[in-house]
Amino acid sequence: MNEPSFSYGTLLADVVFGEGTVDRLPAELDRLGFRRVLLLTGPSGRLHVERLKALLGERLAGTFEEARMHVPVEIAARGVARAIALSADAVVAFGGGSPIGLGKAIALETGLPQVVVDTTYAGSSRTPIWGMTEGGRKKTGNDPRVLPRLVIYDPRLTYSLSPRTTAASGMNAIAHCVEALYSAQRNPVTDLLAERGIFELGWAIPRAVREATDVEARRRALLGAFLAGTALGSVGMALHHKLCHALGGGFDLPHAETHAVILPHVVRFNEPFAGGAIAATARALGVADAAAGLFDLLTVTGLPRSLAELGLAEDSLDRAADLATQNPYFNPRPVDRPAVRVLLEDAFRGRLAARGASG
């Protein structure tokens, strides 16, 4: 593909990747000059909290263990108050999207720098995108102040992920790559990152689901997540993320599983208008039909294949379509409510449209 001109902004953050790198956290904090950190975790991080406290030692000002999906504004406010009360000079988010999102909310309000120890494949540690939920609506934004200053990726910390979290989080990361491939801001650099990210994740996630301690699978899945977050953080989001924000914020559906269920349907929806991006997705997955390949991954990894299985009521589909088409994001295919309503109906029933049927 010819690229006569393009823009690419580098995400200025340090990344430390590899087995055992969590042990470098104290030295990295010292290097950055952080002396009083607030440790942020949620339910999934409690397995490692005591070890982290011991690692941080005198650098630990306190903990805040209330991180939740979709970052409810009331929890964000309590986190901000905790950071201020402790006179923290940085926050350390340990876990996946929930503590990272909470750290971003605190950074947005206070300006405090954020360090992340990323233990899932969500990818938000590599983006300047923040989101908070209030009154059944999820608001998102893009602000360089919330981009973490340092991210540590230690594959060993992902061994304890359940098969379902592994699969859903990995599909979430693949969604970041797919949207980066057809973003309005896409460029040759993000194309390379995104396609390689899909390749690594598509290879690794089924293997990590089958064997939690498969070292190579865990390493490559985390590498794919890093590439996915870096790609998406350099461009803009599209319909897939808008739908997932509407469903998550509006109906409290599980974040990663919603991304997993919705992704094949958005790929099918956009295929007639983003052929190059969808072809790259298929190539990276090693399949002829990208949407069908992604749909098959749901089965292979044991994930739900429908919004109904995630708990969405059928009478919520109209409101979901309304939320998803209000203030729409850029999308390669024009977004109109009737077509989105059909997409949501298919996703609700776990029924993938035939190739060419959505064009």
For each residue, the residues with C-beta under 8 A, 3 or more apart:
1: 276
2:
3: 6 187 188
4:
5:
6: 3 187 188
7: 185 187
8: 187 189 190 234
9: 234
10: 234
11: 126 127 128 147 230 233 234
12: 147
13: 126 147 148 149 150 151
14: 28 149 150 151
15: 150 151 153 226
16: 21 24 28 150 151 152 153
17: 21 152 153 222 223 226
18: 21 153 154 155
19: 154 155 156 215 219
20: 23 154 156
21: 16 17 18 24 152 153 154
22: 25 55 117 152 154 156 157
23: 20 55
24: 16 21 27 28 152
25: 22 28 29 52 55 56 92 115 117 152
26: 29 30 55 56 57 59
27: 24 30 31
28: 14 16 24 25 31 32 115 150 152
29: 25 26 32 34 37 56 59 90 92 115
30: 26 27 33 34 59
31: 27 28
32: 28 29 90 113 115 149 150
33: 30
34: 29 30 37 59 89 90 113 115
35: 59 89
36: 59 61 86 87 88 89 90
37: 29 34 56 59 60 61 88 89 90 91 92 115
38: 61 62 63 64 79 82 83 86 88 90 91 92 106
39: 49 52 53 56 60 62 63 64 91 92 94
40: 63 64 65 67 79 91 92 93 94 95 99 102 103 106
41: 44 45 46 49 52 63 64 65 67 93 94 95 99
42: 45 65 66 67 68 95 98 99 102
43: 46
44: 41 47 95 96 98 119 120 165
45: 41 42 48 49 65 67 94 95 99 119
46: 41 43 49 65
47: 44 160
48: 45 51 52 94 119 157
49: 39 41 45 46 52 53 63 65 94
50: 53 54
51: 48 54 55
52: 25 39 41 48 49 55 56 92 94 117
53: 39 49 50 56 60 63
54: 50 51 57
55: 22 23 25 26 51 52
56: 25 26 29 37 39 52 53 59 60 92
57: 26 54 60
58:
59: 26 29 30 34 35 36 37 56
60: 37 39 53 56 57 63
61: 36 37 38 86 87 88
62: 38 39 82 86 88
63: 38 39 40 41 49 53 60
64: 38 39 40 41 67 78 79 82 83 102
65: 40 41 42 45 46 49
66: 42 75 78 79 102
67: 40 41 42 45 64 71 75 93 95 98 99 101 102
68: 42 71 72 75 98 102
69: 97 98 248 252 254 255
70: 101 131 132 133 138 248 249 252 255
71: 67 68 75 76 98 101 102 104 105 130 131 132 133
72: 68 75 76 132 133 134
73: 76 77 132 133 134
74: 77 78
75: 66 67 68 71 72 78 79 102
76: 71 72 73 79 80 102 105 106 109 132
77: 73 74 80 81
78: 64 66 74 75 81 82
79: 38 40 64 66 75 76 82 83 102 105 106
80: 76 77 83 84 105 106 109 110
81: 77 78 84 85
82: 38 62 64 78 79 85 86
83: 38 64 79 80 86 88 91 106 110 112
84: 80 81 87 88 110
85: 81 82
86: 36 38 61 62 82 83
87: 36 61 84
88: 36 37 38 61 62 83 84 91 112
89: 34 35 36 37 112 113
90: 29 32 34 36 37 38 112 113 114 115 149
91: 37 38 39 40 83 88 103 106 107 112 113 114 115
92: 25 29 37 38 39 40 52 56 103 114 115 116 117
93: 40 41 67 99 100 102 103 114 115 116 117 125 148
94: 39 40 41 45 48 49 52 99 116 117 119
95: 40 41 42 44 45 67 98 99 100 117 118 119 120
96: 44 99 100 118 119 120 121 122 169
97: 69 100 101 120 122 124 172 255 256
98: 42 44 67 68 69 71 95 101 102
99: 40 41 42 45 67 93 94 95 96 102 103
100: 93 95 96 97 103 104 114 116 118 122 124 125 148
101: 67 70 71 97 98 104 105 124 130 131 132
102: 40 42 64 66 67 68 71 75 76 79 93 98 99 105 106
103: 40 91 92 93 99 100 106 107 114 116 146 148
104: 71 100 101 107 108 114 124 130 146
105: 71 76 79 80 101 102 108 109 130 132 146
106: 38 40 76 79 80 83 91 102 103 109 110 112 114
107: 91 103 104 110 111 112 113 114 145 146
108: 104 105 130 141 143 145 146
109: 76 80 105 106
110: 80 83 84 106 107
111: 107 145
112: 83 88 89 90 91 106 107
113: 32 34 89 90 91 107 148 149
114: 90 91 92 93 100 103 104 106 107 146 148 149
115: 25 28 29 32 34 37 90 91 92 93 148 149 150 151 152
116: 92 93 94 100 103 125 148 150 151 152
117: 22 25 52 92 93 94 95 151 152 154 157
118: 95 96 100 122 125 151 152 153 222 225
119: 44 45 48 94 95 96 154 157 158 161
120: 44 95 96 97 158 161 165 169 225 256
121: 96 158 166 169 170 172 173 201 205 221 222 224 225 228
122: 96 97 100 118 125 169 172 173 225 229 255 256
123: 126 127 172 173 176 225 226 228 229 232
124: 97 100 101 104 127 129 229
125: 93 100 116 118 122 148 151 229
126: 11 13 123 148 151 226 228 229 230 232 233
127: 11 123 124 147 229 232 233
128: 11 142 143 144 145 146 147 233
129: 124 140 141 142 146 232 233 237
130: 71 101 104 105 108 140 141 142 143 146
131: 70 71 101 138 139 140 141 245 249
132: 70 71 72 73 76 101 105 138 139
133: 70 71 72 73 136 137 138 139 248 249
134: 72 73 137 139
135:
136: 133 249 250 251
137: 133 134 249 250 323
138: 70 131 132 133 245 246 248 249 250
139: 131 132 133 134 249
140: 129 130 131 237 245
141: 108 129 130 131
142: 128 129 130 236
143: 108 128 130 146
144: 128 147
145: 107 108 111 128
146: 103 104 105 107 108 114 128 129 130 143
147: 11 12 13 127 128 144 233
148: 13 93 100 103 113 114 115 116 125 126 151
149: 13 14 32 90 113 114 115
150: 13 14 15 16 28 32 115 116
151: 13 14 15 16 115 116 117 118 125 126 148 226
152: 16 17 21 22 24 25 28 115 116 117 118
153: 15 16 17 18 21 118 222 223 225 226
154: 18 19 20 21 22 117 119 157
155: 18 19 158 159 215 218 219 221 222
156: 19 20 22 159 218
157: 22 48 117 119 154 160
158: 119 120 121 155 161 166 208 218 221 222
159: 155 156 212 213 218
160: 47 157 212
161: 119 120 158 165 166 169 208 212
162: 165 166
163: 166 167 209 212 301 302
164: 167 168 257 302 303
165: 44 120 161 162 168 169 256
166: 121 158 161 162 163 169 170 205 208 209 212 221 301
167: 163 164 170 171 205 209 260 297 301 302 303
168: 164 165 171 172 254 256 257 259 260 303
169: 96 120 121 122 161 165 166 172 173 225 256
170: 121 166 167 173 174 201 204 205 208 221 224 225 301
171: 167 168 174 175 205 256 259 260 263 294 297 298 301 303
172: 97 121 122 123 168 169 175 176 255 256 259 260
173: 121 122 123 169 170 176 177 197 201 224 225 228 229
174: 170 171 177 178 197 198 201 202 224 228 263 294
175: 171 172 178 179 240 241 244 259 260 262 263
176: 123 172 173 179 180 194 197 228 229 231 232
177: 173 174 180 181 193 194 195 197 198 201 224 227 228 231 232 281 284
178: 174 175 181 182 194 198 240 263 266 267 277 281
179: 175 176 182 183 232 235 237 238 240 241
180: 176 177 183 186 190 191 193 194 228 231 232 234 235
181: 177 178 186 190 191 194 195 274 276 277 280 281
182: 178 179 186 238 270 274 277 278 332
183: 179 180 186 190 235 236 237 238 330
184: 235 236 330
185: 7 190 234 235 236
186: 180 181 182 183 190 191 235 277
187: 3 6 7 8 190 191 235
188: 3 6 191 192
189: 8 192 193 234
190: 8 180 181 183 185 186 187 193 194 231 234 235
191: 180 181 186 187 188 194 195 280
192: 188 189 195 196
193: 177 180 189 190 196 197 227 228 230 231 234
194: 176 177 178 180 181 190 191 197 198 227 228 231 280
195: 177 181 191 192 198 199 280 281 283 284
196: 192 193 199 200 224 227 284
197: 173 174 176 177 193 194 200 201 224 225 227 228 231
198: 174 177 178 194 195 201 202 224 280 281 284 285
199: 195 196 202 203 224 284 285
200: 196 197 203 204 220 221 223 224 227
201: 121 170 173 174 177 197 198 204 205 220 221 224 225 228
202: 174 198 199 205 284 285 286 293 297
203: 199 200 206 207 217 220
204: 170 200 201 207 208 216 217 218 220 221 224
205: 121 166 167 170 171 201 202 208 209 217 221 297 301
206: 203 209 210 297 300 301
207: 203 204 210 211 214 216 217
208: 158 161 166 170 204 205 211 212 214 217 218 221
209: 163 166 167 205 206 300 301 302
210: 206 207 214
211: 207 208 214 217
212: 159 160 161 163 166 208
213: 159 218
214: 207 208 210 211 217 218
215: 19 155 218 219
216: 204 207 219 220
217: 203 204 205 207 208 211 214 220 221
218: 155 156 158 159 204 208 213 214 215 221 222
219: 19 155 215 216 222 223
220: 200 201 203 204 216 217 223 224
221: 121 155 158 166 170 200 201 204 205 208 217 218 224 225
222: 17 118 121 153 155 158 218 219 225 226
223: 17 153 200 219 220 226 227
224: 121 170 173 174 177 196 197 198 199 200 201 204 220 221 227 228
225: 118 120 121 122 123 153 169 170 173 197 201 221 222 228 229
226: 15 17 123 126 151 153 222 223 229 230
227: 177 193 194 196 197 200 223 224 230 231
228: 121 123 126 173 174 176 177 180 193 194 197 201 224 225 231 232
229: 122 123 124 125 126 127 173 176 225 226 232 233
230: 11 126 193 226 227 233 234
231: 176 177 180 190 193 194 197 227 228 234 235
232: 123 126 127 129 176 177 179 180 228 229 235 237
233: 11 126 127 128 129 147 229 230
234: 8 9 10 11 180 185 189 190 193 230 231
235: 179 180 183 184 185 186 187 190 231 232
236: 142 183 184 185 329 330
237: 129 140 179 183 232 240 241 242 329
238: 179 182 183 241 242 270 329 330 331 332
239: 242 243 266 269 270 324 328 329 331 333 335 340
240: 175 178 179 237 243 244 259 262 263 266
241: 175 179 237 238 244 245 329
242: 237 238 239 245 246 324 328 329 331
243: 239 240 246 247 262 266 320 324 340 343 344
244: 175 240 241 247 248 255 258 259 262
245: 131 138 140 241 242 248 249
246: 138 242 243 249 250 320 323 324
247: 243 244 250 251 253 258 262 307 312 320 324
248: 69 70 133 138 244 245 251 252 253 254 255 258
249: 70 131 133 136 137 138 139 245 246 252 323
250: 136 137 138 246 247 316 319 320 323
251: 136 247 248 311 312 316 320
252: 69 70 248 249
253: 247 248 257 258 307 310 311 312
254: 69 168 248 257 258 310
255: 69 70 97 122 172 244 248 258 259
256: 97 120 122 165 168 169 171 172 259 260
257: 164 168 253 254 260 261 303 304 310
258: 244 247 248 253 254 255 261 262 307 310
259: 168 171 172 175 240 244 255 256 262 263
260: 167 168 171 172 175 256 257 263 298 303 304
261: 257 258 265 298 303 304 305 306 307 309 310 347 350
262: 175 240 243 244 247 258 259 265 266 307 347
263: 171 174 175 178 240 259 260 266 267 294
264: 267 268 291 292 294 295 298 352
265: 261 262 268 269 291 343 346 347 352 353
266: 178 239 240 243 262 263 269 270 343
267: 178 263 264 270 271 278 281 290 291 294
268: 264 265 271 291 352 353 355 357 358
269: 239 265 266 333 339 343 353 358
270: 182 238 239 266 267 273 274 277 278 331 332 333
271: 267 268 274 275 278 290 291 355 358 359
272: 275 333 356 358 359
273: 270 332 333
274: 181 182 270 271 277 278 332 333
275: 271 272 278 279
276: 1 181 279 280
277: 178 181 182 186 270 274 280 281 332
278: 182 267 270 271 274 275 281 282 290 291
279: 275 276 282 283 290
280: 181 191 194 195 198 276 277 283 284
281: 177 178 181 195 198 267 277 278 284 285 290 294
282: 278 279 285 287 288 289 290 293
283: 195 279 280 286
284: 177 195 196 198 199 202 280 281
285: 198 199 202 281 282 290 293 294
286: 202 283 293
287: 282 290 292 293 296
288: 282 293
289: 282 292 293 355
290: 267 271 278 279 281 282 285 287 293 294
291: 264 265 267 268 271 278 294 295 352 355
292: 264 287 289 295 296 352 355
293: 202 282 285 286 287 288 289 290 296 297
294: 171 174 263 264 267 281 285 290 291 297 298
295: 264 291 292 298 299 305 352
296: 287 292 293 299 300
297: 167 171 202 205 206 293 294 300 301 303
298: 171 260 261 264 294 295 301 303 304 305
299: 295 296 302 303 305
300: 206 209 296 297
301: 163 166 167 170 171 205 206 209 297 298
302: 163 164 167 209 299
303: 164 167 168 171 257 260 261 297 298 299
304: 257 260 261 298 309 310 350
305: 261 295 298 299 309 350
306: 261 309 310 347 348 349 350
307: 247 253 258 261 262 310 312 344 347 348
308: 311 312 314 348 349 350
309: 261 304 305 306 350
310: 253 254 257 258 261 304 306 307
311: 251 253 308
312: 247 251 253 307 308 316 317 320 348
313: 316
314: 308 317 348
315: 318
316: 250 251 312 313 319 320
317: 312 314 320 321 341 344 345 348
318: 315 321 322 341
319: 250 316 322 323
320: 243 246 247 250 251 312 316 317 323 324 344
321: 317 318 324 325 337 340 341 344
322: 318 319 325 326 337
323: 137 246 249 250 319 320 326
324: 239 242 243 246 247 320 321 328 335 340 344
325: 321 322 328 335 336 337 340
326: 322 323
327:
328: 239 242 324 325 331 335
329: 236 237 238 239 241 242
330: 183 184 236 238
331: 238 239 242 270 328 334 335
332: 182 238 270 273 274 277
333: 239 269 270 272 273 274
334: 331
335: 239 324 325 328 331 339 340
336: 325 339 340
337: 321 322 325 340 341
338: 341 342
339: 269 335 336 342 343 358
340: 239 243 321 324 325 335 336 337 343 344
341: 317 318 321 337 338 344 345
342: 338 339 345 346 358
343: 243 265 266 269 339 340 346 347 358
344: 243 307 317 320 321 324 340 341 347 348
345: 317 341 342 348 349
346: 265 342 343 349 351 352 353
347: 261 262 265 306 307 343 344 350
348: 306 307 308 312 314 317 344 345
349: 306 308 345 346
350: 261 304 305 306 308 309 347
351: 346
352: 264 265 268 291 292 295 346
353: 265 268 269 346 357 358
354: 357
355: 268 271 289 291 292
356: 272 359
357: 268 353 354
358: 268 269 271 272 339 342 343 353
359: 271 272 356
